[in-house]
Amino acid sequence: MAPLSDLTTEPVGDAGPSSPNGEPPNGPPGMMDRITGVGEGAGRALLVPALALLLALIVGAVIIMVTDVDAWRRMGEDPGGALGDMVTGVWVAFRELFQGAFGSVRAISETLFTASPLILAGLAVSVGFRTGLFNIGARGQMFIGGLFALWVGLHVELPAFLHIPLALIAAIIGGGLWGGLAGFLKARTGAHEVITTIMLNFIAAFFVLYVLKTSLFQEQGSDLPQSAPILESARLPTLFGAQYRINISFLIALAAVFFVEWLLFRSTIGFEFRAAGFSPSASAYAGMNVAFLYTTVMFISGALAGLAGATMTLGLPPYTVTSNFPGTIGFDAIALALLGRSHPYGVLWSGLLFGALIAGGRTMQAAAGVSVDLVIVMQALIIIFIAAPKLVRAIFRLKPTEVEPTQLTKGWG
Amino acid sequence: MALELRGITKRFPTVVANDDVSVSVEAGEIVALLGENGAGKTTLMNILYGLYSPDEGEVVVDGTELQLSNPSASIAAGIGMVHQHFMLVPVFTVAENVILGLEPLKSLDWIDKRAAHDLVKEVSDRYNLAVDPDAMVEDLPVGVQQRVEIIKVLVRDARYIIFDEPTAVLTPQEVEEFFEIVRGLQRDGKGVVFISHKLSEALKIADRIVVLRDGKSVGEADPATATREHLAELMVGRPVLLTVEKETANPGQIVLSVEQLAVLDDRAHLTVDGVSFEVRAGEIVGIAGVQGNGQTELVETITGLRPSLAGRILLDGIDITDHSPREIHRIGVAHVPEDRQESGLVLDFTIAENMVLDAYYDQPYSRGFRMDWDAATEASQRLVDEYDVRTTRVDVPVSNLSGGNQQKVIVAREFDRDVRLVIASQPTRGVDVGSIEYIHAQIVEQRDMGAAVFIVSSELDEVMALSDRVLVMFKGRIVAEFDPASATKGEIGLAMLGSGGAVE
């Protein structure tokens, strides 16, 4: 793996000893920046995630081997054959994983379908990171946004070309208000957004559980917390016919990627977001209203998560909604933002990666008999390796930056 | 008995930080290591402290060559370091901080707090440091925190003590006290290395001065005979103007008028207490005063960053009290803030992004919601050339620049428009000698173009050199006014301590 070290050439702007004045730069980046990857150069930003993925695949292979019970039973009498079985097991599992993700039109459809809400929610967390906020509340914002869309989908009768946009706008408003509430609380009272968004997650989850059992949403005659099927006109249209699940949510996610890229890097308010994320005091000096920015960015973040929720309530056959419709996406979103270094294009690629892993994992379980939980383990491993770049560098014997200054007393602020 | 660095060379990918540098300090000697930011002082000290290993050369302590591969090895060799940014746990007591890492233990691994207390007390008394072992570090003033760092070094039996820019964070009185402490260390036979870029301090305290420039040692000087001009030329590599050249002021109409202003600080204490003064077009008014006497809050209130409690602020006769920072900026107030890294710049942003930090919302840098980065880059390129910011590109993070060049970015951004009033706080703090000369010239030019200029500095020399009138602030009030042409440093210094001087 020696050639990889060629990749360590640090980009301009990396805070290494190569700064032109020849002395170490002015202090280490904040803990938050190091976790979220905000402020890193492009080359380095790609290197560590790529290596993290590779490491996760290797560890995944080891897990498949050591959990191959049949092969272990034969280890005593026929060690060579047992080892061969293990290697074959890994090969088959990874082949099916790949087949299930990219091997057919249906597989690609499943990958993109699964990736869409992940990308939207990952973008939600990313815009927060860029502004220096840790939005743990994508889950709650998905609940509320999805619920708003569900209500429109059940109770408003309109032609599809009006009904769907209206339901999506309702999701934007619902998720936006839920996220904006946490931003408003931070701006006005200083309440830390990590605490408020976690609590708002609980409130949203139980609120949805409650209302799904009221006559407003519940199917007539049912006793389950499950909604009636939404009206035909509110269902997100599929892109390639009913046999493939991929629908316009993927186009919505793509549009959101470009929108967030424009917002963060080409708009004036995005400039303010990023300035406030790096330095609230410099933003105040420059005449920006930091409290207003916190509220606004949390609204936008919540709106993106709300859209992710809407894709789950409006786009998932059989179009009835259960009480845990966001699944784990709200938390996967944090992992996605980390993996994508809080950059919209990074989130797009990591969303596609996670979508492929999940879609492929289902096939892998069915065809190779390896539990789909392995995919979750691999996702977690990717995040761990990304959070510990020193570990990755040590494993691949990459030349470290000479002195990584020890972080002394800085927290998330 | 000496600590010697012989022929040290340290290369980084793009720069040779130290090029065959040799420095030594004897026991009982104070050596000043003088150089601009980027001259290689800090790299050299990091080598001594075991953080970097040199590519060539050797470190010799008392005749033995040592391989310093980590700070523990340095400490074991008798080398102690007091960093510019203190390494203290704020919520621990002084004694707890001092013993951190070498805790005296009783049975069952209980920390012997009594012993720790006594140890700190003994060292503090021996060197006359007056530090209370039981005080919480976060409650102590910066000067005392520095003494805690000194105690830490002494408790670890350091024979050679290195101070990295020790006076940067101290008030003038604290600097005096610090020098006394250093002389006490010297009497006790310690070898002291004093890293600084301040000429006057090096001349005052050192037995010998070594000057570094561009990673090379360019000369040694004897403080008894060396002049400031000579040292500055060694540091910068060309003759430097240490005084400010300016014509007599030609004051015009009143631009800034502050009337009976009162302001609270963050802890709701009255910190500006009925301040009134005026600044006219074409004059420079400087505030002298020990830091923490309300100057910071005064500037924040004038620039809209802090609400006032009472009083009025007028600009060209218009009431701007408690207007937003943006409104005040837009009517022609240029503000060079006290802490450029904290509030003047977004360090992770590029030079171009910083150049438009407080004008991005206007044409030509944006139109509606859309930023025009081409226009911003173009303007930044022009400003970088015009204001002598040393960089090849404007799309690199501003944190790559030296302190002086960072300050020039701010000066360029603030001065490159129609300015009615310049407010500059600590305009040259932590800035190299060459850039100081340049920034001072820019401030004087603003005055000569008809702007009213208001400066605040804790460096009395700077206030006296720049100002046409000097106001002295003490405990939130303006207690005296001087004409810098006729007043002496002693008179103003006394007024800064709250005695003497004619009350306005």
Chai-1 contact restraints between the chains, C-beta under 6 A:
chainA,res_idxA,chainB,res_idxB,connection_type,confidence,min_distance_angstrom,max_distance_angstrom,comment,restraint_id
A,V12,B,V396,contact,1.0,0.0,6.0,A-B,restraint_1
A,G13,B,V396,contact,1.0,0.0,6.0,A-B,restraint_2
A,G13,B,P397,contact,1.0,0.0,6.0,A-B,restraint_3
A,P17,B,F12,contact,1.0,0.0,6.0,A-B,restraint_4
A,S18,B,F12,contact,1.0,0.0,6.0,A-B,restraint_5
A,S18,B,P13,contact,1.0,0.0,6.0,A-B,restraint_6
A,S18,B,T14,contact,1.0,0.0,6.0,A-B,restraint_7
A,S19,B,N400,contact,1.0,0.0,6.0,A-B,restraint_8
A,P20,B,N400,contact,1.0,0.0,6.0,A-B,restraint_9
A,N21,B,G38,contact,1.0,0.0,6.0,A-B,restraint_10
A,N21,B,S402,contact,1.0,0.0,6.0,A-B,restraint_11
A,G22,B,V15,contact,1.0,0.0,6.0,A-B,restraint_12
A,G22,B,A17,contact,1.0,0.0,6.0,A-B,restraint_13
A,G22,B,G38,contact,1.0,0.0,6.0,A-B,restraint_14
A,E23,B,G38,contact,1.0,0.0,6.0,A-B,restraint_15
A,E23,B,T42,contact,1.0,0.0,6.0,A-B,restraint_16
A,P25,B,S399,contact,1.0,0.0,6.0,A-B,restraint_17
A,N26,B,S399,contact,1.0,0.0,6.0,A-B,restraint_18
A,G39,B,D348,contact,1.0,0.0,6.0,A-B,restraint_19
A,R266,B,M371,contact,1.0,0.0,6.0,A-B,restraint_20
A,S267,B,F369,contact,1.0,0.0,6.0,A-B,restraint_21
A,T268,B,Y361,contact,1.0,0.0,6.0,A-B,restraint_22
A,T268,B,S366,contact,1.0,0.0,6.0,A-B,restraint_23
A,T268,B,F369,contact,1.0,0.0,6.0,A-B,restraint_24
A,T268,B,M371,contact,1.0,0.0,6.0,A-B,restraint_25
A,F271,B,Y360,contact,1.0,0.0,6.0,A-B,restraint_26
A,F271,B,M371,contact,1.0,0.0,6.0,A-B,restraint_27
A,A275,B,V346,contact,1.0,0.0,6.0,A-B,restraint_28
A,F278,B,V346,contact,1.0,0.0,6.0,A-B,restraint_29
A,F278,B,D348,contact,1.0,0.0,6.0,A-B,restraint_30
A,S279,B,V346,contact,1.0,0.0,6.0,A-B,restraint_31
A,S281,B,E342,contact,1.0,0.0,6.0,A-B,restraint_32
A,S281,B,S343,contact,1.0,0.0,6.0,A-B,restraint_33
A,A282,B,S343,contact,1.0,0.0,6.0,A-B,restraint_34
A,A282,B,V346,contact,1.0,0.0,6.0,A-B,restraint_35
A,Y285,B,P337,contact,1.0,0.0,6.0,A-B,restraint_36
A,Y285,B,S343,contact,1.0,0.0,6.0,A-B,restraint_37
A,A286,B,L357,contact,1.0,0.0,6.0,A-B,restraint_38
A,A286,B,D358,contact,1.0,0.0,6.0,A-B,restraint_39
A,G287,B,P325,contact,1.0,0.0,6.0,A-B,restraint_40
A,G287,B,R326,contact,1.0,0.0,6.0,A-B,restraint_41
A,G287,B,H329,contact,1.0,0.0,6.0,A-B,restraint_42
A,G287,B,D358,contact,1.0,0.0,6.0,A-B,restraint_43
A,V403,B,L51,contact,1.0,0.0,6.0,A-B,restraint_44
